[in-house]
Amino acid sequence: MRAGPGCHTSRTFGPLDMQSSSPSSRAPLLAVATPAVLVLLWAAMASAHLFPTSLFPHPWDVARGLALELKTGRLVNDVIASLFRVSTGFVLSVVLGVPAGLLLGHSALARNALLPIVNFFRSLSPLAWIPFAILWLGIGDPPAIFLIFMAAFFPIVLATTAAVANIPSVYFRVARDLGITGSRLLSAVTLPAIAPQVITTLRVTAGLSWLVVVAAEMTHGDVLSSWYYHYIIDERLYRPVFI
């Protein structure tokens, strides 16, 4: 039977049609295309010599410098050294910060006495500790680890304290009725309740630790021989290469 002129036919979209028209289906393509376009734009500007080569090198020069550093092994050694400093400072801040936050969260007396001090030091820039780090710990790895520790410790303490203080009191009442006390209360009630907020804080502070490591490693012995300066002023390439 033929449809009359006044009749309209409608098309039913299936799951495949909806998926193909969804913007999320183009996300992987955009994630690859955007960096490629930026690299091409970078190469075009470098080839046009709009800026001095020493300040704006060609992508191919950067790739050659990266390959050379990987071949000599210097880049790998420097990355391992930075990983050691960041991981040591971050692990120390977690090991000390989470228990401190648990104490402040459970004890109103400790919270009233120590929380203003913690908030004060939290508001300080981690870089403000550089003179004290050098004065107290000298030069080398210890002051760098100390600065990373100070950058992550206080946010972890405050986040853990807030997470513990926000646990509904009914959880602890039910635990007491069930005879759950001591370390079992910590493992069965407190830690599962604060885990989401603490894990989120650890992710943020881990990124903060990597931001601080650049300035922290400036306290490492002979600054002019640090790996940042090797990549900026390299006599073999005679040009700064920022990676």
N, C-alpha and C positions, 0 to 999 in steps of 0.2 A: 504494500500500500504506500503510495507516494504522499509525502507531506505537502500540505497546501501552502500557498504563499504566505499565509499568516502564521504558519507554525515555525517555531524555532527549535533547532536541535542543540543540545548541550553536550559538551564533551566531559567525560569523567576522567579526572586525573588520577592515575595510579601512583603507587609509592615511588616507582622509578622516576616518573615525571616530577614529582615533588622534590625528590632528592637532587635531580639534575638542575632544577631551578633554584635550589637553596644556595644562599651565599656561602654557607659553610663548606660546600663542595669545592669552591674555588680557593679556599684558605691555603691548602698546600702549594698551589700554583703561585699565589701571591707571596707566600713565604720564601719561595725560591727566586721569583722574578724581581722582587724589590731589591735584594742585595746585588743581583746581577746588574740591574740598571744603575745602581749607585757606583759599582765598580767601573762600569763602562763610562759613566759620567766623570769619574775620577781620572780614568785613563785619558779621556778626551781633554780634560783641563790640563793634565800634566803634559800631554803631547803639544798642546798649544803654548806651553811655556808662559802661562799667565802669572805664575809665581816662580821664584828661584827654585832650582832643583833641590838645593840643600834643605829647603823648607817644605817642599811639596813634591816628593819623589813619585816616580811612575809606579804603578802596581807591580810591574815586572821587577823593578829594582827591589821592592819590598819582599817579593817572593824569593828573589835570589839571596837577599840577606837572611831571610828565615831559613832557607835551605842550608846556607853556610853555617848558621848557628846550630842547626840540628846535626849537621855533619860533624862539627867539632865537639858536640856534646855540651857546650857551655850553657845553652838555653835549658837543657834538661836538668843540669846540675843546679842552675839558679831557681828553676821552678820547684825542684825538690826542697831546696833551702827555704823558699817562701812557704811551701806547704807545711814544713816542719814548724816554722814559727807560728803560722796561723792555727794549725791544729793543736799545738801545745797550749797557746794562749786561750783558744776557744774551749778546749776540754777542761782546763783549769777553771774557767769561768762557770762552766756547767756544773762541775763537781762541787764547787763551793757555793755557787749562786742558787741552785735549786734547794739544797738543804736550808740555806739562810732564808729563802722565801717561804719554805714550809714553816720554819720557826716563827717568822713574823706573821704569817697568815693564821696560825693556830693560837698564838699568844697575843692578847690585846695589850698586855703590859710591854712586851718587847716591841710591838708595833708602834705604840705611842712614844717609846723611848728612842727608837732607832730609825723609824721611817723618815722623819725630817732630815736626818743626816744622809740617808740613802738618796732622798730626792735632791738634796743639795749637790752631791757628787754626780748624780745622774745628769744634772743640768750643765755640768762642766764639759767643755770639749775635750775629747781624748788627747788631742794634740797639746793641750795645756800641761799635760804630764811629762812632756819630753824633757824639760830641764831637770825635773825630779828623777826621772828614769836614768838619765846619764849621771846625775850626782850620786844616786843611791846604788846603782848597779853597774856603773862604768859603761864600757862600750862592748859591742858584740851582740850575741843573741838575747841575753837576759833583758835588756831594756826594750827590745822590740817585742818580746813575748809579754812583758809587763804592760806595754801600751795596748796591745790587742786584748789582754785580759781586762784592763780597765774599761775598754770600749764595750765589752760584752757583759761584764759582770753585773753592773747595776741595772740595765734593762731586764736581765733574767731574774734578778731578785724582785724587782717591782712587779713583773708579770706573774711570777709564781705567787707572790703575796696576794695580788688581786684575785688570782684564780682560786686560791684556798679560801679567801674571805668571802667569795661569792658562791661557795658550795651551799646549797640549801641545807638548813639545819636539820630538816627531817631525815636526811641521809644518816647523820650521826645519831639521831634518836633511835632510828630503826636498828642501826648497828649495835647500839648499847643494849637494846631489847633482845637482840640475838646473841649477846655475849661477845661481840667482836670488839677487842680493845688492843692497844699497843701496836706492835708492828703489823699485825694482821689488819687493823683498822687502816693503817697507812697504805698497805698494798691492795686492800679490797675496796676501799671507799675513796680515799683522798687522791691517790695517784690516777686511777681511771677517770675521776671527775675533772682533774686539772689537765689531763694529757692533751686535749685539743688545743687549749690556749697556750700551754707551754711549748708544744711542738711548733706552733706558728711563730712564737717568739724566738725559738732557736733558729728557725729559718731566716728570720730578719736579722738577728745578731750575727749569724754566720756571714751574711752579706756585708754587714757593717765591719766585721773583722777584716774582710778583704779590702775594704775601702781604707782602713787604717794602716794596713801593712805597708803601703807605699811610703807614708811618712815615717812609720816605725822603723823601716829598714834604713832610713837616713841616719839613724843612731848607730849603725853597724860599722864600727872601726873607721877605716879609711873610706870616707864617703866618695872620694873621687875615683875609687876603684870598685864602687858598687856596680851591680849589673845594669842599673838604669843608665848610668853614664857611659857604660860600654856600648849600649845600644844607641845612645844619642851621639856620642863622639867615637867613631870607630876609624882608626887610621887605615884599615884595609879597604873600607868602603869610602871613607872621607866624606860621609854625609850622615845626617841624622836619619834614623829609620825608626819610626814609632810603630810598635806592634801592640 
